[in-house]
């Protein structure tokens, strides 16, 4: 299973995004930096999903 690193990364990012989202509920709206990071994270997830489709995973 050569893509376990990608799985770990994806799980880490998903968990981090969930934690950040929970923190957000308690605090002020997203800063521009946080909004950018979340957008980039979403694009990374899309790229991972596309790569998996291309390799048959």
PDB file with one MODEL, atoms N, CA, C and O in Angstrom:
MODEL        1
ATOM      1  N   UNK A   1       0.857  -1.194   0.000  1.00  0.00           N
ATOM      2  CA  UNK A   1       0.000   0.000   0.000  1.00  0.00           C
ATOM      3  C   UNK A   1       0.885   1.233   0.000  1.00  0.00           C
ATOM      4  O   UNK A   1       1.252   1.731   1.064  1.00  0.00           O
ATOM      5  N   UNK A   2       1.231   1.727  -1.168  1.00  0.00           N
ATOM      6  CA  UNK A   2       2.192   2.810  -1.295  1.00  0.00           C
ATOM      7  C   UNK A   2       1.651   4.185  -0.981  1.00  0.00           C
ATOM      8  O   UNK A   2       2.420   5.139  -0.863  1.00  0.00           O
ATOM      9  N   UNK A   3       0.316   4.309  -0.841  1.00  0.00           N
ATOM     10  CA  UNK A   3      -0.223   5.658  -0.629  1.00  0.00           C
ATOM     11  C   UNK A   3      -0.646   5.880   0.812  1.00  0.00           C
ATOM     12  O   UNK A   3      -1.486   6.739   1.080  1.00  0.00           O
ATOM     13  N   UNK A   4      -0.077   5.116   1.754  1.00  0.00           N
ATOM     14  CA  UNK A   4      -0.448   5.294   3.148  1.00  0.00           C
ATOM     15  C   UNK A   4      -0.030   6.680   3.651  1.00  0.00           C
ATOM     16  O   UNK A   4      -0.700   7.256   4.508  1.00  0.00           O
ATOM     17  N   UNK A   5       1.064   7.209   3.126  1.00  0.00           N
ATOM     18  CA  UNK A   5       1.470   8.570   3.503  1.00  0.00           C
ATOM     19  C   UNK A   5       0.401   9.570   3.090  1.00  0.00           C
ATOM     20  O   UNK A   5       0.088  10.493   3.843  1.00  0.00           O
ATOM     21  N   UNK A   6      -0.159   9.393   1.899  1.00  0.00           N
ATOM     22  CA  UNK A   6      -1.223  10.285   1.441  1.00  0.00           C
ATOM     23  C   UNK A   6      -2.440  10.136   2.337  1.00  0.00           C
ATOM     24  O   UNK A   6      -3.098  11.123   2.666  1.00  0.00           O
ATOM     25  N   UNK A   7      -2.747   8.893   2.738  1.00  0.00           N
ATOM     26  CA  UNK A   7      -3.875   8.668   3.641  1.00  0.00           C
ATOM     27  C   UNK A   7      -3.651   9.376   4.973  1.00  0.00           C
ATOM     28  O   UNK A   7      -4.550  10.034   5.497  1.00  0.00           O
ATOM     29  N   UNK A   8      -2.437   9.233   5.516  1.00  0.00           N
ATOM     30  CA  UNK A   8      -2.123   9.881   6.787  1.00  0.00           C
ATOM     31  C   UNK A   8      -2.276  11.390   6.660  1.00  0.00           C
ATOM     32  O   UNK A   8      -2.867  12.037   7.525  1.00  0.00           O
ATOM     33  N   UNK A   9      -1.738  11.946   5.576  1.00  0.00           N
ATOM     34  CA  UNK A   9      -1.813  13.386   5.354  1.00  0.00           C
ATOM     35  C   UNK A   9      -3.259  13.841   5.252  1.00  0.00           C
ATOM     36  O   UNK A   9      -3.650  14.850   5.839  1.00  0.00           O
ATOM     37  N   UNK A  10      -4.046  13.083   4.498  1.00  0.00           N
ATOM     38  CA  UNK A  10      -5.447  13.449   4.316  1.00  0.00           C
ATOM     39  C   UNK A  10      -6.197  13.394   5.639  1.00  0.00           C
ATOM     40  O   UNK A  10      -6.982  14.290   5.950  1.00  0.00           O
ATOM     41  N   UNK A  11      -5.955  12.342   6.420  1.00  0.00           N
ATOM     42  CA  UNK A  11      -6.608  12.226   7.719  1.00  0.00           C
ATOM     43  C   UNK A  11      -6.199  13.363   8.644  1.00  0.00           C
ATOM     44  O   UNK A  11      -7.031  13.935   9.349  1.00  0.00           O
ATOM     45  N   UNK A  12      -4.902  13.685   8.633  1.00  0.00           N
ATOM     46  CA  UNK A  12      -4.396  14.777   9.459  1.00  0.00           C
ATOM     47  C   UNK A  12      -5.062  16.097   9.081  1.00  0.00           C
ATOM     48  O   UNK A  12      -5.520  16.845   9.945  1.00  0.00           O
ATOM     49  N   UNK A  13      -5.110  16.374   7.776  1.00  0.00           N
ATOM     50  CA  UNK A  13      -5.718  17.622   7.317  1.00  0.00           C
ATOM     51  C   UNK A  13      -7.202  17.679   7.667  1.00  0.00           C
ATOM     52  O   UNK A  13      -7.711  18.722   8.079  1.00  0.00           O
ATOM     53  N   UNK A  14      -7.894  16.550   7.502  1.00  0.00           N
ATOM     54  CA  UNK A  14      -9.320  16.517   7.812  1.00  0.00           C
ATOM     55  C   UNK A  14      -9.539  16.769   9.301  1.00  0.00           C
ATOM     56  O   UNK A  14     -10.429  17.532   9.678  1.00  0.00           O
ATOM     57  N   UNK A  15      -8.737  16.135  10.141  1.00  0.00           N
ATOM     58  CA  UNK A  15      -8.866  16.313  11.588  1.00  0.00           C
ATOM     59  C   UNK A  15      -8.555  17.753  11.968  1.00  0.00           C
ATOM     60  O   UNK A  15      -9.260  18.356  12.777  1.00  0.00           O
ATOM     61  N   UNK A  16      -7.497  18.298  11.380  1.00  0.00           N
ATOM     62  CA  UNK A  16      -7.104  19.677  11.687  1.00  0.00           C
ATOM     63  C   UNK A  16      -8.201  20.649  11.252  1.00  0.00           C
ATOM     64  O   UNK A  16      -8.529  21.588  11.978  1.00  0.00           O
ATOM     65  N   UNK A  17      -8.760  20.421  10.077  1.00  0.00           N
ATOM     66  CA  UNK A  17      -9.829  21.294   9.591  1.00  0.00           C
ATOM     67  C   UNK A  17     -11.029  21.227  10.518  1.00  0.00           C
ATOM     68  O   UNK A  17     -11.670  22.244  10.781  1.00  0.00           O
ATOM     69  N   UNK A  18     -11.342  20.026  11.018  1.00  0.00           N
ATOM     70  CA  UNK A  18     -12.476  19.863  11.926  1.00  0.00           C
ATOM     71  C   UNK A  18     -12.215  20.628  13.221  1.00  0.00           C
ATOM     72  O   UNK A  18     -13.096  21.327  13.721  1.00  0.00           O
ATOM     73  N   UNK A  19     -11.012  20.497  13.758  1.00  0.00           N
ATOM     74  CA  UNK A  19     -10.664  21.205  14.990  1.00  0.00           C
ATOM     75  C   UNK A  19     -10.726  22.714  14.777  1.00  0.00           C
ATOM     76  O   UNK A  19     -11.263  23.446  15.608  1.00  0.00           O
ATOM     77  N   UNK A  20     -10.176  23.169  13.666  1.00  0.00           N
ATOM     78  CA  UNK A  20     -10.201  24.596  13.364  1.00  0.00           C
ATOM     79  C   UNK A  20     -11.638  25.079  13.252  1.00  0.00           C
ATOM     80  O   UNK A  20     -11.970  26.171  13.714  1.00  0.00           O
ATOM     81  N   UNK A  21     -12.482  24.273  12.644  1.00  0.00           N
ATOM     82  CA  UNK A  21     -13.883  24.652  12.463  1.00  0.00           C
ATOM     83  C   UNK A  21     -14.577  24.761  13.820  1.00  0.00           C
ATOM     84  O   UNK A  21     -15.363  25.682  14.041  1.00  0.00           O
ATOM     85  N   UNK A  22     -14.294  23.831  14.724  1.00  0.00           N
ATOM     86  CA  UNK A  22     -14.891  23.884  16.058  1.00  0.00           C
ATOM     87  C   UNK A  22     -14.412  25.125  16.806  1.00  0.00           C
ATOM     88  O   UNK A  22     -15.197  25.785  17.488  1.00  0.00           O
ATOM     89  N   UNK A  23     -13.130  25.438  16.678  1.00  0.00           N
ATOM     90  CA  UNK A  23     -12.590  26.639  17.321  1.00  0.00           C
ATOM     91  C   UNK A  23     -13.281  27.889  16.771  1.00  0.00           C
ATOM     92  O   UNK A  23     -13.592  28.828  17.504  1.00  0.00           O
ATOM     93  N   UNK A  24     -13.509  27.867  15.457  1.00  0.00           N
ATOM     94  CA  UNK A  24     -14.142  29.000  14.782  1.00  0.00           C
ATOM     95  C   UNK A  24     -15.496  29.341  15.398  1.00  0.00           C
ATOM     96  O   UNK A  24     -15.845  30.510  15.564  1.00  0.00           O
ATOM     97  N   UNK A  25     -16.246  28.296  15.731  1.00  0.00           N
ATOM     98  CA  UNK A  25     -17.586  28.503  16.259  1.00  0.00           C
ATOM     99  C   UNK A  25     -17.543  29.396  17.493  1.00  0.00           C
ATOM    100  O   UNK A  25     -18.460  30.178  17.742  1.00  0.00           O
ATOM    101  N   UNK A  26     -16.459  29.266  18.264  1.00  0.00           N
ATOM    102  CA  UNK A  26     -16.349  30.020  19.512  1.00  0.00           C
ATOM    103  C   UNK A  26     -15.758  31.410  19.293  1.00  0.00           C
ATOM    104  O   UNK A  26     -15.936  32.288  20.137  1.00  0.00           O
ATOM    105  N   UNK A  27     -15.070  31.623  18.195  1.00  0.00           N
ATOM    106  CA  UNK A  27     -14.308  32.852  18.034  1.00  0.00           C
ATOM    107  C   UNK A  27     -14.840  33.710  16.895  1.00  0.00           C
ATOM    108  O   UNK A  27     -15.916  33.459  16.351  1.00  0.00           O
ATOM    109  N   UNK A  28     -14.072  34.713  16.554  1.00  0.00           N
ATOM    110  CA  UNK A  28     -14.465  35.642  15.490  1.00  0.00           C
ATOM    111  C   UNK A  28     -14.398  34.962  14.129  1.00  0.00           C
ATOM    112  O   UNK A  28     -13.855  33.863  14.016  1.00  0.00           O
ATOM    113  N   UNK A  29     -14.935  35.592  13.107  1.00  0.00           N
ATOM    114  CA  UNK A  29     -14.887  35.017  11.757  1.00  0.00           C
ATOM    115  C   UNK A  29     -13.450  34.787  11.290  1.00  0.00           C
ATOM    116  O   UNK A  29     -12.493  35.285  11.883  1.00  0.00           O
ATOM    117  N   UNK A  30     -13.336  34.036  10.235  1.00  0.00           N
ATOM    118  CA  UNK A  30     -12.023  33.706   9.681  1.00  0.00           C
ATOM    119  C   UNK A  30     -11.225  34.956   9.314  1.00  0.00           C
ATOM    120  O   UNK A  30     -11.761  35.932   8.790  1.00  0.00           O
ATOM    121  N   UNK A  31      -9.945  34.893   9.603  1.00  0.00           N
ATOM    122  CA  UNK A  31      -9.060  35.913   9.058  1.00  0.00           C
ATOM    123  C   UNK A  31      -8.816  35.588   7.591  1.00  0.00           C
ATOM    124  O   UNK A  31      -9.116  34.485   7.133  1.00  0.00           O
ATOM    125  N   UNK A  32      -8.281  36.533   6.873  1.00  0.00           N
ATOM    126  CA  UNK A  32      -7.991  36.298   5.453  1.00  0.00           C
ATOM    127  C   UNK A  32      -7.006  35.141   5.307  1.00  0.00           C
ATOM    128  O   UNK A  32      -7.116  34.339   4.380  1.00  0.00           O
ATOM    129  N   UNK A  33      -6.045  35.058   6.226  1.00  0.00           N
ATOM    130  CA  UNK A  33      -5.053  33.978   6.164  1.00  0.00           C
ATOM    131  C   UNK A  33      -5.739  32.629   6.327  1.00  0.00           C
ATOM    132  O   UNK A  33      -5.504  31.716   5.535  1.00  0.00           O
ATOM    133  N   UNK A  34      -6.590  32.491   7.356  1.00  0.00           N
ATOM    134  CA  UNK A  34      -7.277  31.225   7.594  1.00  0.00           C
ATOM    135  C   UNK A  34      -8.153  30.845   6.412  1.00  0.00           C
ATOM    136  O   UNK A  34      -8.201  29.680   6.019  1.00  0.00           O
ATOM    137  N   UNK A  35      -8.841  31.821   5.848  1.00  0.00           N
ATOM    138  CA  UNK A  35      -9.694  31.552   4.694  1.00  0.00           C
ATOM    139  C   UNK A  35      -8.857  31.004   3.540  1.00  0.00           C
ATOM    140  O   UNK A  35      -9.271  30.072   2.850  1.00  0.00           O
ATOM    141  N   UNK A  36      -7.688  31.584   3.339  1.00  0.00           N
ATOM    142  CA  UNK A  36      -6.791  31.131   2.268  1.00  0.00           C
ATOM    143  C   UNK A  36      -6.323  29.709   2.540  1.00  0.00           C
ATOM    144  O   UNK A  36      -6.308  28.876   1.634  1.00  0.00           O
ATOM    145  N   UNK A  37      -5.940  29.425   3.789  1.00  0.00           N
ATOM    146  CA  UNK A  37      -5.466  28.082   4.140  1.00  0.00           C
ATOM    147  C   UNK A  37      -6.563  27.057   3.903  1.00  0.00           C
ATOM    148  O   UNK A  37      -6.298  25.987   3.353  1.00  0.00           O
ATOM    149  N   UNK A  38      -7.787  27.364   4.308  1.00  0.00           N
ATOM    150  CA  UNK A  38      -8.893  26.425   4.114  1.00  0.00           C
ATOM    151  C   UNK A  38      -9.153  26.178   2.635  1.00  0.00           C
ATOM    152  O   UNK A  38      -9.425  25.052   2.219  1.00  0.00           O
ATOM    153  N   UNK A  39      -9.065  27.253   1.843  1.00  0.00           N
ATOM    154  CA  UNK A  39      -9.273  27.114   0.399  1.00  0.00           C
ATOM    155  C   UNK A  39      -8.203  26.215  -0.205  1.00  0.00           C
ATOM    156  O   UNK A  39      -8.508  25.331  -1.006  1.00  0.00           O
ATOM    157  N   UNK A  40      -6.944  26.443   0.181  1.00  0.00           N
ATOM    158  CA  UNK A  40      -5.844  25.622  -0.324  1.00  0.00           C
ATOM    159  C   UNK A  40      -6.029  24.169   0.108  1.00  0.00           C
ATOM    160  O   UNK A  40      -5.793  23.253  -0.678  1.00  0.00           O
ATOM    161  N   UNK A  41      -6.446  23.959   1.344  1.00  0.00           N
ATOM    162  CA  UNK A  41      -6.657  22.611   1.856  1.00  0.00           C
ATOM    163  C   UNK A  41      -7.713  21.893   1.028  1.00  0.00           C
ATOM    164  O   UNK A  41      -7.550  20.719   0.696  1.00  0.00           O
ATOM    165  N   UNK A  42      -8.785  22.583   0.694  1.00  0.00           N
ATOM    166  CA  UNK A  42      -9.843  21.988  -0.120  1.00  0.00           C
ATOM    167  C   UNK A  42      -9.298  21.602  -1.498  1.00  0.00           C
ATOM    168  O   UNK A  42      -9.637  20.544  -2.028  1.00  0.00           O
ATOM    169  N   UNK A  43      -8.454  22.460  -2.074  1.00  0.00           N
ATOM    170  CA  UNK A  43      -7.872  22.141  -3.385  1.00  0.00           C
ATOM    171  C   UNK A  43      -6.973  20.925  -3.293  1.00  0.00           C
ATOM    172  O   UNK A  43      -6.959  20.096  -4.202  1.00  0.00           O
ATOM    173  N   UNK A  44      -6.216  20.805  -2.201  1.00  0.00           N
ATOM    174  CA  UNK A  44      -5.346  19.642  -2.016  1.00  0.00           C
ATOM    175  C   UNK A  44      -6.184  18.379  -1.951  1.00  0.00           C
ATOM    176  O   UNK A  44      -5.836  17.369  -2.562  1.00  0.00           O
ATOM    177  N   UNK A  45      -7.298  18.430  -1.207  1.00  0.00           N
ATOM    178  CA  UNK A  45      -8.172  17.260  -1.125  1.00  0.00           C
ATOM    179  C   UNK A  45      -8.688  16.865  -2.509  1.00  0.00           C
ATOM    180  O   UNK A  45      -8.747  15.679  -2.836  1.00  0.00           O
ATOM    181  N   UNK A  46      -9.057  17.843  -3.309  1.00  0.00           N
ATOM    182  CA  UNK A  46      -9.532  17.558  -4.666  1.00  0.00           C
ATOM    183  C   UNK A  46      -8.430  16.907  -5.497  1.00  0.00           C
ATOM    184  O   UNK A  46      -8.685  15.950  -6.229  1.00  0.00           O
ATOM    185  N   UNK A  47      -7.214  17.421  -5.387  1.00  0.00           N
ATOM    186  CA  UNK A  47      -6.102  16.849  -6.142  1.00  0.00           C
ATOM    187  C   UNK A  47      -5.829  15.411  -5.719  1.00  0.00           C
ATOM    188  O   UNK A  47      -5.576  14.551  -6.562  1.00  0.00           O
ATOM    189  N   UNK A  48      -5.881  15.147  -4.409  1.00  0.00           N
ATOM    190  CA  UNK A  48      -5.667  13.789  -3.910  1.00  0.00           C
ATOM    191  C   UNK A  48      -6.742  12.869  -4.472  1.00  0.00           C
ATOM    192  O   UNK A  48      -6.443  11.765  -4.928  1.00  0.00           O
ATOM    193  N   UNK A  49      -7.995  13.323  -4.439  1.00  0.00           N
ATOM    194  CA  UNK A  49      -9.104  12.508  -4.948  1.00  0.00           C
ATOM    195  C   UNK A  49      -8.916  12.216  -6.437  1.00  0.00           C
ATOM    196  O   UNK A  49      -9.127  11.087  -6.882  1.00  0.00           O
ATOM    197  N   UNK A  50      -8.525  13.221  -7.197  1.00  0.00           N
ATOM    198  CA  UNK A  50      -8.299  13.024  -8.634  1.00  0.00           C
ATOM    199  C   UNK A  50      -7.145  12.066  -8.886  1.00  0.00           C
ATOM    200  O   UNK A  50      -7.216  11.219  -9.777  1.00  0.00           O
ATOM    201  N   UNK A  51      -6.088  12.200  -8.104  1.00  0.00           N
ATOM    202  CA  UNK A  51      -4.937  11.321  -8.265  1.00  0.00           C
ATOM    203  C   UNK A  51      -5.327   9.877  -7.970  1.00  0.00           C
ATOM    204  O   UNK A  51      -4.891   8.956  -8.660  1.00  0.00           O
ATOM    205  N   UNK A  52      -6.136   9.687  -6.959  1.00  0.00           N
ATOM    206  CA  UNK A  52      -6.579   8.329  -6.616  1.00  0.00           C
ATOM    207  C   UNK A  52      -7.414   7.739  -7.743  1.00  0.00           C
ATOM    208  O   UNK A  52      -7.259   6.567  -8.088  1.00  0.00           O
ATOM    209  N   UNK A  53      -8.306   8.556  -8.322  1.00  0.00           N
ATOM    210  CA  UNK A  53      -9.124   8.077  -9.442  1.00  0.00           C
ATOM    211  C   UNK A  53      -8.216   7.639 -10.587  1.00  0.00           C
ATOM    212  O   UNK A  53      -8.438   6.601 -11.209  1.00  0.00           O
ATOM    213  N   UNK A  54      -7.192   8.445 -10.854  1.00  0.00           N
ATOM    214  CA  UNK A  54      -6.291   8.159 -11.959  1.00  0.00           C
ATOM    215  C   UNK A  54      -5.476   6.902 -11.755  1.00  0.00           C
ATOM    216  O   UNK A  54      -5.113   6.236 -12.725  1.00  0.00           O
ATOM    217  N   UNK A  55      -5.177   6.561 -10.488  1.00  0.00           N
ATOM    218  CA  UNK A  55      -4.361   5.378 -10.225  1.00  0.00           C
ATOM    219  C   UNK A  55      -5.199   4.164  -9.888  1.00  0.00           C
ATOM    220  O   UNK A  55      -4.655   3.072  -9.725  1.00  0.00           O
ATOM    221  N   UNK A  56      -6.508   4.321  -9.779  1.00  0.00           N
ATOM    222  CA  UNK A  56      -7.382   3.193  -9.521  1.00  0.00           C
ATOM    223  C   UNK A  56      -7.673   2.943  -8.055  1.00  0.00           C
ATOM    224  O   UNK A  56      -8.282   1.928  -7.718  1.00  0.00           O
ATOM    225  N   UNK A  57      -7.255   3.838  -7.177  1.00  0.00           N
ATOM    226  CA  UNK A  57      -7.547   3.656  -5.748  1.00  0.00           C
ATOM    227  C   UNK A  57      -8.951   4.082  -5.425  1.00  0.00           C
ATOM    228  O   UNK A  57      -9.370   4.000  -4.270  1.00  0.00           O
TER     229      UNK A  57
ENDMDL
END
